[in-house]
């Protein structure tokens, strides 16, 4: 595997660059090009996962508790992943603004 060539401005390559390449269209579009939108989605997914987990685990049915725990793991895990991605990209965005004097998007 070849390492990417160093950039002339000294910045490291953009982490998770595939997050900023989507250009959705339509009435209900949501872009994840900025770290703030990624962090908000992560918090939303984490909150939904906790809500599902708490509401289903409180039931007396064992099946509902298993489904609630599964939804907690899936939505909560996706939320944590989005928060990690947002943190990594926020550091890169700040470095890009410091070098170029403008945001990358």
C-alpha positions in Angstrom: 0.0 0.0 0.0 1.4 3.4 -1.0 1.3 6.3 1.5 -0.4 9.4 0.2 1.9 12.1 -1.1 2.4 15.0 1.4 0.4 18.1 0.6 2.3 21.3 -0.3 0.6 23.2 2.5 1.7 20.8 5.2 -1.8 19.7 6.2 -2.4 16.0 6.8 -5.0 14.3 4.5 -8.6 15.0 5.4 -9.9 12.3 7.8 -13.1 10.6 6.6 -13.0 12.5 3.3 -16.0 10.5 2.0 -18.2 12.4 4.5 -17.8 15.7 2.6 -18.3 14.4 -0.9 -22.0 13.8 -0.8 -24.3 16.4 -2.5 -27.8 15.3 -1.7 -30.7 17.0 -3.5 -34.4 17.1 -2.9 -36.7 18.6 -0.4 -35.5 16.9 2.7 -31.7 16.9 2.3 -29.2 16.7 5.1 -25.5 17.2 4.5 -22.8 16.0 6.9 -20.1 18.2 5.4 -19.3 20.1 8.7 -18.3 18.6 12.0 -21.1 20.4 13.8 -23.8 18.5 11.8 -22.0 15.3 12.3 -21.8 15.9 16.1 -25.5 16.8 16.2 -26.4 13.6 14.4 -24.2 11.6 16.8 -25.9 13.2 19.8 -29.3 12.5 18.3 -28.5 8.8 17.6 -27.1 8.4 21.0 -30.2 9.9 22.6 -32.5 7.8 20.5 -30.5 4.7 21.5 -30.7 5.5 25.2 -34.4 6.3 24.9 -35.1 2.9 23.2 -33.0 1.1 25.7 -34.6 2.6 28.8 -38.1 2.3 27.5 -37.7 -1.3 26.4 -35.7 -2.6 29.4 -38.4 -1.3 31.7 -40.9 -3.7 30.2 -41.7 -7.0 31.9 -41.2 -9.0 28.6 -37.9 -10.6 28.1 -38.2 -10.2 24.3 -38.9 -6.4 24.6 -35.8 -6.1 26.8 -33.6 -7.9 24.2 -34.9 -5.8 21.4 -34.4 -2.6 23.4 -30.8 -3.6 24.3 -30.2 -4.4 20.6 -31.5 -1.0 19.5 -29.5 0.7 22.3 -26.3 -1.0 21.0 -27.0 -0.2 17.3 -28.2 3.4 17.6 -25.8 4.2 20.5 -22.9 2.7 18.7 -23.7 4.7 15.5 -24.0 7.9 17.7 -20.6 7.3 19.3 -19.0 6.6 15.9 -20.4 9.9 14.5 -19.1 11.8 17.6 -15.6 10.3 17.0 -15.7 11.2 13.3 -16.9 14.7 14.2 -14.0 15.2 16.6 -11.4 14.0 14.1 -12.8 16.2 11.4 -13.1 19.3 13.6 -9.4 19.2 14.4 -8.6 19.0 10.6 -11.1 21.8 9.9 -9.4 24.1 12.4 -6.0 23.3 10.9 -7.3 24.0 7.4 -8.8 27.4 8.5 -5.5 28.3 10.3 -3.4 27.6 7.1 -5.8 28.9 4.4 -7.8 31.5 6.3 -11.2 30.1 5.1 -13.2 27.1 5.9 -12.8 24.1 3.5 -16.5 23.9 2.7 
